Amino acid sequence: MGARTGAQFLDGLRAHPPEIWVSGDRVRDPVAHPAFRNVVRSVAALYDMQHEPALRDEMTYASPSSGERVGLSFLVPRTHDDLVRVRRMMKRWADYSGGMMGRSPDYLNRALAAYAAAADYMAANDPRFGEHVRRYYEFVREGDLCLTHTLINPQSNRAVGPARQADPYLAAGVVRETDAGIVVRGARMLATLPLADEIMVFPSTVLRGGAEDAPYAFAFAIPTATPGLRFICRESFDYGRDPRDHPLASRFEEMDAVVVFDDVLVPWERVFLLRDVERCNRAFAETRAVVHMAHQVVVKNVAKTEFLLGLVCLMVDAIAIEGFQHVQEKVAEVIQTLEAMRAFLRAAEADAALDRWGMMTPAWPPLDAARNLFPRAYPRMVEIVHQLGASGLMAIPTSADLDGPLGAVIETYYQAARADARSRIRLFRLAWDAALSAFGGRQALYERFFFGDPVRMAGAMFANYDKAPYMERVRAFLGRVEDEAARPAGERP
Ligand SMILES: Cc1cc2nc3c(=O)[nH]c(=O)nc-3n(C[C@H](O)[C@H](O)[C@H](O)COP(=O)(O)OP(=O)(O)OC[C@H]3O[C@@H](n4cnc5c(N)ncnc54)[C@H](O)[C@@H]3O)c2cc1C
């Protein structure tokens, strides 16, 4: 089929709706359900961009197998230019939501492309698995399917591994193997954007490594509409209000769900890793999937920071606070985050190299620095929106108020130095939705955690960063100091 249109994406969801539960409701038609109808249209708009004549070449490339135009985020890059093309395409998608939809499909398309390029890694677990992941990648690319994923075992008892929870099938585990495939029971968290065609169930990197963890060590992918697979959502933050009142939540509420496997059969051809605890723990890093995902993440960080910078600058301008030094300092702080993210991205691409799987892979240290910094930088930018908006973030009547009997009063008392009341209220409602609403709160939590626990990410950086040359330099300096001190005073430099 090749690159899909938005309508084809929506048709796919209607034809094969996953078993999604939200606020006690079984969602029969996610395209029509109030919790999802807006966000699925936003995802559809991304797919439609692939067919805009002016963007077609930027968004798609000719499939090496079918010759059809397919989404560029599936590309296995071989050159620096390939990486730049992928980045431009991802930026176009990220800009659509101001970076507020972390799960535009490119996020997992990058992971899948890396997994397929590193198919030999899976083949070392079982020769069939390498072929499975290669075929699966082609299947998803040619059908332009939308993926969600889940990695983490339920947050029940973090002091022990999955095998020692209160119930052996609290964390999703293999119950048995049959001629047809593996049967999986238990739960995983979270799956953002459950409104997807397929779910990739990735290995968790926190298995303890013992034989007891083997039933929990796997990588596979299945349709989200597979029998026995359930998505239990949190409540929706899209309250179905006038989109001018909830400008972000009414478009980009991508939803998060706990995934429950009720003896789900995973066919063998969809199994990519099984029972190899060590290989599962190392899969993200060794296949370089984490690097290609981080590339997408930092592109999103740039788009999101640009959006917040535009937002705070408009707020500052509207109420004429640009002359205060601390205001300038706070806006400058957002600029510093933006330029840092841009620099990380540029460095990662400039220092990209072919990896052992033949994939042109961005340099990891700058991306790793970006993914460690942003979980702190994003909440700080949200705080800056609070500090600059102050009570203006509460002076946000709704469109119904503006159009109601008090409209004229509101026009008077809500005007700003450089914006009439309507424009100012629209702007400050956007700021509220970015920084204070349930949607905004979830964005901050997302940035803190979605790519992993920041504490453990920092620990991994500490463990893996090559610190030796710098320690050696300081040792040499101290040696020089010693040598110089040993010389007679007159001979010291
Ligand atoms: C909005 C949102 C969307 C997400 N979307 C997805 C998704 O689509 N797919 C997916 O797979 N995951 C998703 N995640 C989950 C994400 O990967 C995890 O939040 C992250 O890995 C941290 O794990 P946890 O939430 O289980 O926290 P926990 O591991 O339960 O940690 C809770 C606290 O205990 C501490 N702690 C726990 N264990 C240790 C330890 N061993 N060492 C040190 N400290 C420890 C942590 O530092 C933290 O402070 C999402 C998360 C959020 C918030």
The ligand as an SDF file (V2000), in Angstrom:
LIG
                    3D

 53 58  0  0  0  0  0  0  0  0999 V2000
    3.2500    9.9680   30.4550 C   0  0  0  0  0  0  0  0  0  0  0  0
    4.0470    8.7180   30.3450 C   0  0  0  0  0  0  0  0  0  0  0  0
    4.0010    7.9890   29.1710 C   0  0  0  0  0  0  0  0  0  0  0  0
    4.7210    6.7980   29.0440 C   0  0  0  0  0  0  0  0  0  0  0  0
    4.6270    6.0730   27.8980 N   0  0  0  0  0  0  0  0  0  0  0  0
    5.2430    4.8770   27.8090 C   0  0  0  0  0  0  0  0  0  0  0  0
    5.1000    4.0550   26.6570 C   0  0  0  0  0  0  0  0  0  0  0  0
    4.4510    4.4120   25.6870 O   0  0  0  0  0  0  0  0  0  0  0  0
    5.7040    2.8470   26.6490 N   0  0  0  0  0  0  0  0  0  0  0  0
    6.4380    2.3950   27.7100 C   0  0  0  0  0  0  0  0  0  0  0  0
    6.9430    1.3000   27.6380 O   0  0  0  0  0  0  0  0  0  0  0  0
    6.5890    3.1550   28.8160 N   0  0  0  0  0  0  0  0  0  0  0  0
    6.0150    4.3690   28.8900 C   0  0  0  0  0  0  0  0  0  0  0  0
    6.1550    5.1160   30.0210 N   0  0  0  0  0  0  0  0  0  0  0  0
    6.8400    4.5080   31.1700 C   0  0  0  0  0  0  0  0  0  0  0  0
    8.2700    4.9520   31.3800 C   0  0  0  0  0  0  0  0  0  0  0  0
    9.1230    4.1530   30.6010 O   0  0  0  0  0  0  0  0  0  0  0  0
    8.5490    4.8130   32.8720 C   0  0  0  0  0  0  0  0  0  0  0  0
    7.8010    5.8130   33.5390 O   0  0  0  0  0  0  0  0  0  0  0  0
   10.0010    4.9440   33.2680 C   0  0  0  0  0  0  0  0  0  0  0  0
   10.7890    3.9390   32.6970 O   0  0  0  0  0  0  0  0  0  0  0  0
   10.1580    4.8350   34.8020 C   0  0  0  0  0  0  0  0  0  0  0  0
    9.5890    3.6520   35.2500 O   0  0  0  0  0  0  0  0  0  0  0  0
    8.3390    3.6470   36.2450 P   0  0  0  0  0  0  0  0  0  0  0  0
    7.3760    4.6940   35.8340 O   0  0  0  0  0  0  0  0  0  0  0  0
    7.8760    2.2710   36.3500 O   0  0  0  0  0  0  0  0  0  0  0  0
    8.9450    4.1560   37.6060 O   0  0  0  0  0  0  0  0  0  0  0  0
    9.4710    3.2470   38.7920 P   0  0  0  0  0  0  0  0  0  0  0  0
   10.5400    2.3360   38.2710 O   0  0  0  0  0  0  0  0  0  0  0  0
    8.3550    2.5850   39.4650 O   0  0  0  0  0  0  0  0  0  0  0  0
   10.1300    4.3300   39.7250 O   0  0  0  0  0  0  0  0  0  0  0  0
    9.4140    5.0180   40.7800 C   0  0  0  0  0  0  0  0  0  0  0  0
   10.4380    5.7340   41.6470 C   0  0  0  0  0  0  0  0  0  0  0  0
   11.2910    4.7690   42.2830 O   0  0  0  0  0  0  0  0  0  0  0  0
   12.6500    4.9400   41.8890 C   0  0  0  0  0  0  0  0  0  0  0  0
   13.2220    3.6150   41.5860 N   0  0  0  0  0  0  0  0  0  0  0  0
   12.5410    2.4940   41.2270 C   0  0  0  0  0  0  0  0  0  0  0  0
   13.3950    1.4870   40.9810 N   0  0  0  0  0  0  0  0  0  0  0  0
   14.6320    1.9960   41.1380 C   0  0  0  0  0  0  0  0  0  0  0  0
   15.9370    1.4540   40.9910 C   0  0  0  0  0  0  0  0  0  0  0  0
   16.1410    0.1820   40.6310 N   0  0  0  0  0  0  0  0  0  0  0  0
   16.9910    2.2670   41.1950 N   0  0  0  0  0  0  0  0  0  0  0  0
   16.8030    3.5520   41.5470 C   0  0  0  0  0  0  0  0  0  0  0  0
   15.5940    4.1200   41.7130 N   0  0  0  0  0  0  0  0  0  0  0  0
   14.5240    3.3510   41.5080 C   0  0  0  0  0  0  0  0  0  0  0  0
   12.6170    5.8110   40.6550 C   0  0  0  0  0  0  0  0  0  0  0  0
   13.7900    6.5950   40.5200 O   0  0  0  0  0  0  0  0  0  0  0  0
   11.3690    6.6570   40.8740 C   0  0  0  0  0  0  0  0  0  0  0  0
   11.6920    7.7630   41.6430 O   0  0  0  0  0  0  0  0  0  0  0  0
    5.4840    6.3290   30.1470 C   0  0  0  0  0  0  0  0  0  0  0  0
    5.5480    7.0800   31.3180 C   0  0  0  0  0  0  0  0  0  0  0  0
    4.8350    8.2550   31.4310 C   0  0  0  0  0  0  0  0  0  0  0  0
    4.9000    9.0160   32.7290 C   0  0  0  0  0  0  0  0  0  0  0  0
  1  2  1  0
  2  3  1  0
  2 52  2  0
  3  4  2  0
  4  5  1  0
  4 50  1  0
  5  6  2  0
  6  7  1  0
  6 13  1  0
  7  8  2  0
  7  9  1  0
  9 10  1  0
 10 11  2  0
 10 12  1  0
 12 13  2  0
 13 14  1  0
 14 15  1  0
 14 50  1  0
 15 16  1  0
 16 17  1  0
 16 18  1  0
 18 19  1  0
 18 20  1  0
 20 21  1  0
 20 22  1  0
 22 23  1  0
 23 24  1  0
 24 25  2  0
 24 26  1  0
 24 27  1  0
 27 28  1  0
 28 29  2  0
 28 30  1  0
 28 31  1  0
 31 32  1  0
 32 33  1  0
 33 34  1  0
 33 48  1  0
 34 35  1  0
 35 36  1  0
 35 46  1  0
 36 37  1  0
 36 45  1  0
 37 38  2  0
 38 39  1  0
 39 40  1  0
 39 45  2  0
 40 41  1  0
 40 42  2  0
 42 43  1  0
 43 44  2  0
 44 45  1  0
 46 47  1  0
 46 48  1  0
 48 49  1  0
 50 51  2  0
 51 52  1  0
 52 53  1  0
M  END
$$$$
